[in-house]
Amino acid sequence: MPVRLIGGGLVGLTLVAAGTVAAADTLPTRKAGLWESKTLSAEGSTTARQCIDDKTDQLAQGALGAGQCAKRVFTRTSTGYTGETECKMGAISASGTSVITGDFASKLHLDVDTTLTGIPGMKEPVRRKMAIDATYLGPCEAGQSPGDIILPDGKIVKMPPGVGR
């Protein structure tokens, strides 16, 4: 069973989840506007754009866990941040490490290594490595709202009303 992840919510599985930061550093917020994320993994590549503001960027950093992480630690380094996460989403457990570099105003690069266990139909853990390059494109386009994710086929995924707005 292939596990397919999109890179639209900047960090997607990079940060693996939300939850409280466990005694470490907090990641900076990206510059508000339209960001393009290119994700490359063994499964292929995908490009998505996201219109963000301060609130929706913090939500994007933790979009998948919704508070179900036992560990979410980011540590400042001389070149950026390293991250460690351990989260559970239903029957699936995810543990991951990440290295994050960039200025959060014009560009970001993330190297992510995640191991998923408990995936229905999979007996062995699934390991996913991906690289994500995110680039600031400018202000959000007319008609876009903070949180909107524009998928490669042009489809727009809207953030639910009231979330992060």
Residue frames as qw, qx, qy, qz and C-alpha x, y, z in Angstrom:
[[0.000, 0.891, 0.455, 0.000, 0.00, 0.00, 0.00],
 [0.443, 0.370, -0.043, 0.815, 1.71, 3.23, -1.05],
 [0.273, -0.746, -0.389, 0.466, 1.79, 6.05, 1.44],
 [0.367, 0.537, 0.269, 0.710, 1.47, 9.33, -0.44],
 [0.285, -0.688, -0.324, 0.583, 2.07, 12.68, 1.19],
 [0.361, 0.795, 0.222, 0.434, 1.66, 16.11, -0.32],
 [0.510, -0.073, -0.230, 0.826, 3.95, 18.99, 0.47],
 [0.037, -0.714, -0.363, -0.597, 1.24, 21.61, 0.51],
 [0.509, -0.844, -0.101, -0.134, 1.05, 22.34, 4.21],
 [0.165, 0.833, -0.509, 0.143, 4.68, 23.45, 4.20],
 [0.160, -0.506, 0.818, -0.220, 5.92, 21.07, 6.71],
 [0.807, 0.019, -0.453, -0.380, 3.38, 18.38, 6.10],
 [0.927, -0.301, -0.213, 0.066, 4.87, 15.38, 7.75],
 [0.446, 0.540, -0.393, 0.596, 8.07, 17.29, 8.28],
 [0.202, -0.424, 0.494, -0.732, 6.99, 18.41, 11.64],
 [0.259, -0.137, -0.956, -0.012, 4.78, 15.36, 11.79],
 [0.316, -0.649, -0.686, -0.093, 2.32, 17.02, 14.10],
 [0.160, -0.717, 0.100, -0.671, 1.17, 19.76, 16.38],
 [0.757, -0.454, -0.418, 0.212, 1.14, 19.60, 20.08],
 [0.291, -0.950, 0.110, 0.040, 2.98, 21.52, 22.67],
 [0.541, 0.629, -0.467, 0.305, 6.65, 22.16, 22.15],
 [0.855, -0.463, -0.188, 0.136, 8.52, 20.19, 24.75],
 [0.508, -0.775, 0.161, 0.339, 11.09, 22.52, 26.28],
 [0.624, 0.041, 0.401, 0.669, 12.92, 23.62, 23.18],
 [0.026, -0.274, 0.189, 0.943, 12.88, 26.33, 20.57],
 [0.517, 0.623, 0.492, -0.320, 9.88, 27.52, 18.61],
 [0.514, 0.249, 0.514, 0.640, 10.19, 27.69, 14.85],
 [0.055, 0.328, -0.027, -0.943, 9.92, 31.17, 13.36],
 [0.542, 0.610, 0.506, -0.278, 6.81, 32.03, 11.36],
 [0.491, 0.222, 0.510, 0.671, 7.24, 32.30, 7.60],
 [0.065, 0.206, -0.097, -0.972, 6.66, 35.62, 5.91],
 [0.508, 0.494, 0.562, -0.427, 2.96, 36.10, 5.12],
 [0.385, 0.563, -0.379, -0.625, 2.05, 35.57, 1.47],
 [0.929, 0.280, -0.057, -0.235, 2.15, 32.87, -1.19],
 [0.326, -0.571, 0.747, 0.097, 4.71, 30.08, -0.77],
 [0.836, 0.323, -0.356, -0.264, 5.53, 27.28, -3.20],
 [0.582, -0.473, 0.655, -0.094, 6.69, 23.97, -1.73],
 [0.712, 0.409, -0.529, -0.216, 8.46, 21.37, -3.87],
 [0.716, -0.407, 0.527, -0.210, 8.64, 17.97, -2.23],
 [0.598, 0.464, -0.636, -0.152, 10.96, 15.24, -3.48],
 [0.657, -0.350, 0.619, -0.250, 10.90, 11.66, -2.19],
 [0.228, -0.166, 0.920, 0.272, 11.43, 8.13, -3.47],
 [0.397, 0.513, 0.745, -0.153, 7.75, 8.11, -4.41],
 [0.369, 0.628, 0.426, 0.537, 8.18, 11.10, -6.71],
 [0.201, -0.095, -0.163, 0.961, 7.82, 14.83, -6.51],
 [0.007, -0.771, -0.620, -0.142, 4.98, 17.25, -6.04],
 [0.184, 0.116, -0.078, 0.973, 4.61, 21.00, -6.01],
 [0.185, -0.753, -0.629, -0.054, 1.93, 22.92, -4.15],
 [0.121, 0.414, -0.116, 0.895, 1.38, 26.53, -3.20],
 [0.374, -0.615, -0.659, 0.217, -0.05, 27.86, 0.04],
 [0.049, -0.706, -0.024, -0.706, -1.31, 31.30, 1.02],
 [0.612, -0.366, -0.578, 0.397, -0.27, 31.86, 4.64],
 [0.145, -0.815, 0.134, -0.544, -0.40, 34.42, 7.41],
 [0.050, -0.497, 0.719, -0.484, 1.00, 34.19, 10.95],
 [0.695, -0.135, 0.479, -0.519, -1.89, 32.10, 12.29],
 [0.929, 0.290, -0.020, -0.228, -2.18, 29.67, 9.39],
 [0.488, 0.589, -0.619, 0.177, 1.59, 29.16, 9.25],
 [0.266, -0.387, 0.752, -0.463, 1.66, 28.01, 12.86],
 [0.834, 0.099, 0.342, -0.421, -1.23, 25.66, 12.05],
 [0.787, 0.519, -0.316, -0.106, 0.60, 24.36, 8.97],
 [0.142, 0.587, -0.750, 0.271, 3.65, 23.58, 11.07],
 [0.235, -0.126, 0.881, -0.390, 1.55, 21.19, 13.08],
 [0.592, 0.086, -0.259, -0.758, -1.29, 20.27, 10.78],
 [0.641, 0.047, -0.724, -0.251, -1.29, 16.51, 11.14],
 [0.348, 0.001, -0.842, 0.411, -1.11, 15.76, 14.82],
 [0.437, -0.603, -0.269, -0.611, -3.81, 17.93, 16.32],
 [0.429, -0.640, 0.403, -0.494, -2.22, 17.66, 19.76],
 [0.984, -0.124, 0.015, -0.130, -1.48, 13.94, 19.60],
 [0.627, 0.535, -0.449, 0.345, 2.29, 14.20, 19.89],
 [0.787, -0.557, -0.154, 0.218, 4.17, 12.90, 22.88],
 [0.548, -0.436, 0.200, 0.686, 7.30, 14.63, 21.59],
 [0.450, 0.800, 0.237, 0.319, 7.77, 17.70, 19.40],
 [0.508, -0.704, 0.092, 0.488, 11.16, 19.28, 19.98],
 [0.583, 0.728, 0.048, 0.356, 12.95, 21.81, 17.78],
 [0.622, -0.592, 0.049, 0.511, 16.46, 22.93, 18.61],
 [0.291, 0.940, -0.146, -0.097, 18.23, 25.96, 17.14],
 [0.846, -0.079, 0.205, 0.486, 21.54, 25.14, 15.48],
 [0.264, -0.511, 0.235, 0.783, 24.19, 27.33, 13.85],
 [0.025, -0.037, 0.658, 0.752, 22.52, 26.80, 10.45],
 [0.492, -0.262, -0.442, -0.703, 18.83, 26.49, 11.33],
 [0.660, -0.306, 0.402, -0.556, 16.90, 23.93, 13.37],
 [0.263, 0.071, -0.957, -0.101, 16.75, 20.22, 14.02],
 [0.648, -0.204, 0.097, -0.728, 13.50, 18.57, 14.96],
 [0.130, 0.023, -0.988, 0.077, 12.35, 15.37, 16.60],
 [0.602, -0.107, 0.028, -0.791, 8.72, 14.27, 16.74],
 [0.061, -0.081, -0.993, 0.053, 6.75, 11.29, 18.01],
 [0.484, 0.062, 0.076, -0.870, 3.05, 11.32, 17.24],
 [0.203, 0.204, 0.958, -0.005, 0.09, 8.99, 17.07],
 [0.434, 0.173, -0.171, -0.867, -2.78, 9.48, 14.64],
 [0.895, 0.010, -0.107, -0.432, -5.34, 6.77, 15.25],
 [0.974, -0.145, 0.147, 0.097, -3.61, 3.42, 14.81],
 [0.710, 0.533, -0.091, 0.452, -0.62, 4.99, 13.05],
 [0.535, -0.744, 0.052, 0.397, 2.47, 6.06, 14.96],
 [0.583, 0.723, -0.032, 0.368, 4.96, 8.42, 13.36],
 [0.568, -0.685, 0.099, 0.445, 8.43, 9.26, 14.56],
 [0.618, 0.687, 0.130, 0.358, 10.62, 11.63, 12.66],
 [0.480, -0.523, 0.062, 0.702, 13.65, 13.81, 12.49],
 [0.445, 0.826, 0.258, 0.230, 14.13, 16.93, 10.42],
 [0.468, -0.291, 0.071, 0.831, 16.80, 19.46, 9.54],
 [0.220, 0.881, 0.416, 0.057, 15.44, 22.89, 8.65],
 [0.431, -0.262, 0.118, 0.856, 17.47, 25.68, 7.07],
 [0.167, 0.607, 0.479, 0.611, 16.58, 28.99, 5.47],
 [0.104, 0.114, -0.238, 0.959, 15.56, 32.48, 6.46],
 [0.063, 0.528, 0.795, -0.293, 11.76, 31.92, 6.80],
 [0.183, 0.671, 0.103, -0.711, 11.29, 35.14, 4.77],
 [0.467, 0.587, -0.392, -0.532, 12.22, 33.99, 1.26],
 [0.697, 0.268, -0.647, -0.158, 13.24, 30.33, 1.40],
 [0.670, -0.428, 0.529, -0.296, 13.33, 27.17, 3.47],
 [0.598, 0.296, -0.730, -0.148, 14.86, 23.74, 2.98],
 [0.706, -0.367, 0.444, -0.411, 13.78, 20.73, 5.00],
 [0.451, 0.246, -0.853, -0.088, 15.25, 17.23, 5.08],
 [0.700, -0.269, 0.281, -0.599, 12.81, 14.84, 6.72],
 [0.358, 0.158, -0.920, -0.021, 13.15, 11.22, 7.82],
 [0.623, -0.195, 0.275, -0.706, 9.93, 9.68, 9.15],
 [0.171, 0.033, -0.984, -0.039, 9.05, 6.13, 10.21],
 [0.636, -0.140, -0.013, -0.758, 5.39, 5.12, 10.25],
 [0.076, 0.024, -0.990, 0.113, 4.10, 2.05, 12.07],
 [0.294, 0.355, 0.724, -0.513, 0.61, 0.63, 12.42],
 [0.384, 0.310, -0.342, -0.800, -0.45, 1.36, 8.85],
 [0.805, 0.155, 0.445, -0.362, -3.36, -0.97, 8.03],
 [0.885, 0.462, 0.033, -0.041, -2.21, -3.74, 5.69],
 [0.429, 0.703, -0.491, 0.282, 1.49, -3.11, 6.33],
 [0.888, -0.352, -0.256, 0.149, 3.39, -5.58, 8.52],
 [0.663, -0.063, -0.117, 0.736, 6.66, -3.66, 8.56],
 [0.113, -0.769, -0.147, 0.612, 7.33, -0.04, 9.46],
 [0.547, 0.698, 0.291, 0.359, 7.34, 2.34, 6.50],
 [0.436, -0.527, 0.039, 0.728, 10.26, 4.75, 6.29],
 [0.409, 0.819, 0.316, 0.251, 9.90, 7.92, 4.26],
 [0.434, -0.399, 0.075, 0.804, 12.63, 10.39, 3.47],
 [0.350, 0.799, 0.409, 0.269, 11.84, 13.63, 1.71],
 [0.345, -0.171, -0.003, 0.923, 13.35, 16.97, 0.90],
 [0.122, 0.847, 0.518, 0.016, 11.15, 20.03, 0.78],
 [0.322, -0.017, 0.081, 0.943, 12.16, 23.35, -0.74],
 [0.038, 0.824, 0.555, -0.108, 9.79, 26.22, -0.04],
 [0.337, 0.091, 0.165, 0.923, 10.09, 29.59, -1.75],
 [0.121, 0.652, 0.400, -0.633, 8.24, 32.84, -1.08],
 [0.398, 0.427, 0.601, 0.545, 6.49, 33.96, -4.29],
 [0.022, -0.245, -0.072, -0.967, 4.96, 37.25, -3.12],
 [0.448, 0.005, 0.381, -0.809, 1.56, 38.36, -1.89],
 [0.419, 0.275, 0.860, -0.093, -1.32, 35.89, -2.05],
 [0.032, 0.172, 0.618, 0.767, -3.24, 36.08, -5.31],
 [0.440, -0.084, 0.008, -0.894, -6.66, 37.72, -5.64],
 [0.809, -0.137, -0.301, -0.486, -9.37, 35.52, -4.15],
 [0.676, 0.039, -0.680, 0.281, -6.99, 33.50, -1.97],
 [0.556, -0.751, 0.054, -0.353, -7.43, 33.36, 1.78],
 [0.069, -0.593, 0.758, -0.263, -4.78, 32.50, 4.37],
 [0.617, -0.131, 0.735, -0.248, -4.60, 28.73, 4.65],
 [0.809, 0.499, 0.018, -0.309, -5.59, 28.00, 1.04],
 [0.500, -0.346, 0.716, 0.343, -3.50, 25.23, -0.49],
 [0.633, 0.598, -0.192, -0.452, -3.26, 25.18, -4.28],
 [0.813, -0.122, 0.559, 0.111, -2.55, 21.63, -5.47],
 [0.306, -0.274, 0.641, 0.648, -0.57, 20.75, -8.63],
 [0.206, 0.432, 0.789, 0.385, -3.80, 20.27, -10.62],
 [0.052, -0.350, -0.147, -0.924, -4.97, 23.77, -9.66],
 [0.536, -0.595, -0.571, -0.181, -7.54, 22.53, -7.14],
 [0.030, -0.526, 0.386, -0.757, -7.76, 24.76, -4.07],
 [0.556, -0.391, -0.710, 0.185, -8.15, 23.20, -0.64],
 [0.202, -0.708, 0.029, -0.676, -9.76, 25.74, 1.69],
 [0.162, 0.075, -0.768, 0.616, -9.02, 25.83, 5.39],
 [0.239, -0.601, -0.762, -0.041, -12.24, 25.16, 7.34],
 [0.117, -0.763, -0.108, -0.627, -14.03, 28.37, 8.41],
 [0.584, -0.770, 0.067, -0.250, -12.89, 29.66, 11.78],
 [0.904, -0.226, 0.054, 0.359, -9.66, 27.63, 11.83],
 [0.611, -0.128, 0.122, 0.771, -6.71, 29.95, 12.19],
 [0.150, 0.518, 0.329, 0.775, -8.65, 32.97, 10.96]]
